[in-house]
Amino acid sequence: MVAHLWINGIQYSNPIARVYHCGELLYEIPIGKFAESEIFVIDGVCEIEVRDRQIGITKSDCPNKSCVNTGFVSGAVPVICVPNRVEIRVVNAEPDLDGVTR
């Protein structure tokens, strides 16, 4: 439970959503820059929506709709539709510094 809360709590300063279908990168969406809601269609099998610095799958033709029920994310938790082989990963566009060299 603690790990789940910790992962969900990760927020990025400049989030980018990478949307994959069948392992191929389709979109890199700077979700922090959308002022209004925007819909993207993934090969006719899914619709994803970007709103309020978050992204999620809003429609899918998969049988159990667990990907739709995941809701919207903005941090480290991915959204995955296994039957349609769609994955959304949110990353920080500016990598965090973990050390400095001279």
C-alpha positions, 0 to 999 in steps of 0.5 A: 500500500505504501509503495502504491501511494508513493508511486502515485504521488510522483508528479513531473514538472514537464510531463510527456506521455509516450503512447505505444501501440504494438510496441511502436511509439505513436505519440509523444504528447507534452500533456502539461501544455494542453489548455483544453481537452484533446482526443487521440485515436489509436488505430481505431481500437482506443481513444485517449484523452489529455486534460488537466495535465493528465492522460487516460484511455476513455474508450476501448473495444477491449472486453473488460475495459480495465484500461478505461477504469484506470482513469487519468494519470500524470505520474509514474503509473502507466495505463495499459490496454493488454488486449489492444496492446496499447501502453501510455507511459508518462515521463519527465521531459527534463531528466532529473539530475542525480549527480554533477561531474567536472 
